[in-house]
């Protein structure tokens, strides 16, 4: 390994330990509270929210591919990650500015932040996948992005399960449904909504909405970028290990 690969490998190992930690007492308590709050919502509300998020995510991930970057070929891990960090900074700054504008605009503009930020997050994942050399025109590669998204914005309980799927992706991908409508969209929307509620609700308040929106969006994009980098590092080092096995 090069020194850059050694550093990336060490960072990935620390991240893997974090992803596999059992839920803490606070994690379990928060999850119980969220489950009870979700149970208070009428079923038609759950169905409406699930349908809305499903349409937004599916529209970006499984819609037209004309804006999809071509996979970056013949590059080292260090070169790929330099490009990835540049894209994360770009989307992070874009999301931060968008959060400040919508936060300053009051309640109605604050609501508009949700689909705008969701689109920025998904486009970032497209770019990161291409820079690591993966072709997102492949249906299973888009499902991989969907799992990264769920990993980034879920409770520790769901994160443990999602991480296991990503860590065993080469075998797990063959068990995935061929119809994207069969994906567990309800769990995705509940986990995503519960995860960002606290961070984003203050954005709807006057005066403090702009700085809260800017900071929250900045951190959410930073977190998603870190998750994606480590997920693709797993695939990179797993592929290296496979090449070194005797035939």
N, C-alpha and C positions, 0 to 999 in steps of 0.2 A: 504493500500500500504506500501511496505517497503521503506526505505529511497532512495534506488537505483531506485525503480520504480517512486517515487515522482520526483526525478531529471530527469529521462528519460521523464516523462510526461510533466514537465515544459519545457524541451528542445524541445519536440515535438510541444507544443502549440506555442512557439516562431517561430518555423519553419513553422507551418501552417499559421501563420499570414504573414510571408514572401512570401509564395507560393501564397497567395490570394491577394497580393497587386496589384492594377491596374498598367498597364505599365506607367512608368514615361515619361516625355517629351523626354529624351534621348533615352529611349527604343523605343518609337514610331518613333523618327527620324531615329535611326539606322535601324529599321525594314523597313521603307520606302526606305532607301538607298539600303538595301539588296534586297528588292523586285525589284527595278529598275535594279540593277546589274544582278540579276538572269534573268530578262527579256531580257537582252542583249545576253545571251548565247543561241546558237541555240538549238532547241528542241532535236536534236539528241545527243547533249552533256548532257542535262538533263537526257535523257533516258539511256545513257551509265553510268552516275554516279549513277543513281537510281538503275540500274541493278547490278552494282558492289557492292554497299553497301548492297542491298537486299541479294545477294548471300553470302556475308561474314557473315552478321548477321544471316541469316536463317541457314547457314551451321553450325554455332556454337550453336544457340539456339534450332534448330529443327532437328539437325542431330543425330548422335549416342549418346546414353545415358550411354555408358560403363564407362565414367569417372565421372559420376554424383555422388556426395556424398549422402549417405543415410540421410534422415531427422533426426536431433537430437531430441531425445525424452526425456521426463521426466527431463527437465532442467528449472531453473528459468530464468526470463528475464535477471537478472544480469549475470548469468552464460553464457547465450547465447551471450550477448553483449561483454563480456570479450573475448570470442572466435572470435567474429566478428571483434573486434578492432585489434586482432592479425593478422587476415587474411588481413585486410585493410593495415596494416603496411607492411606485406609481399609483397602484390601486388604493393603497393605504391613504395617500394624500388626497386622492379623488374622493374616497368615501368620507374622509374627515371634513373636507370642504362641503360635500353634499349634506352631511349631518348638521353642520353649522347653519347652512342656509335654511334647511327644512325646520331645524329647531328654533331658529329666530322667527319663523313664519307663523308660529302658534299651533294650535291643535290640528287644524286641517292639513297644513303643510307637513306637520309632524307625522301624520298618518301616511302621507305620501312617501316618507322615508323608507317604509317597510319594503315595498316592491323594488324601489330604486337600489337599496342596499343589497337585497337578495340577488338582483341582476349583477351587481359589481362582484359579489362573492363568487358566483358561478362562472363569470367570465375569467376571473383570476384563476380558478381551478382549470379551465380550458387551457389557458396559457402555460400554467405550470406543467400540466401533463405533456404538452407538445415540447416544452423545453427539456423535459427528461426523456424525450424520444418516443412517446406513446401516441398512437393515432386514435383520437377520440371519435373518429367516424365509426370505430368498432363499438358496437352496442355495449359489450361488457366493460369496456374502458369508461364509458359514461356511467355505468352502474358503479364502477370503482370510485368515480368522483362523487357520486351520491353518498357512498359509504364514508368517504372522507368528510363530507359536509356533516353527516350525522355524527361522526366521531367528534368533530370540533364543537358541536353545539348540543350536547346531551348530558344527562346526569352521569355520574360515575358508574352506576349500575348498567345503563345502556352502553356506555363507553367501553366497559369491559367486554361485552358481547361483540360490539362492532369491531373492536381492535382484533379480536380473535379471528373474525372473518377476513379482515385485511391481512393479518399475519399469515393466513393459510389460503391466500387468494387463488393460487394456481389450481388448487383442488376445489375450493369453495365456489369458484366462478361457474363450474359445471353444474352446480345445483340451483343456479339462479333461474327464475322464470323467464321465459322468452317474451312474455308480455309485460311491459312496464307497468300496466295497470294493476298487476298482481303484487307490486311492491307494497310494503306496509307503510302507506302514506300517513295513516292516522298517528302512528307512533312518531314518525318524523315530525309532523306538525306540532304535536303536543310537546315533544322534547325541545324543539327549536323555540317554540313560543315561551315555554316555561324558562328556558335558559336565558333568553334575552329580555324578558319582561322587566326585571328589576333594572337592568342597565338602560333600557330604552324608555320606560314610562316617564322618567323625569324630563326627558326631551320634550314632552308635550306641555311642560309648564312654562309660563311666561318668564322672561328675563334670563333664567338659567338654562333654557332649552338649547340655545346655540352652543355654549361651551360643553354642555353635557353630550349633545349630539356629536360634536366634533371628536371628543375624547372617546366616547363609546364606540363609534365607528372605526376610529383609528385602532383601538385595541382588538376589536372583533376581526378586522382584516389581518392584523398582525398574528393573531392566534390561528386563524385559518391557514395562513401561509406557512406557519411553523408546522402545523399538523400535516399539511400536504407534503412539505419537504421531507419530513421523517417517514411518511408512508412510502414515498418513492425511493428514499434511501433503503428501506427494507427490501424493496424489489431489486434495487441495484446490487446490494451485497448478496442477496439470495441467488441472483443470476451468476455472480462471480463464484460463489461456493459451488453451484451446480456445474460450472465449467471445469472446476478443479477436481471433481469426483472422477475416479477411474472408470473408464468405459468397459 
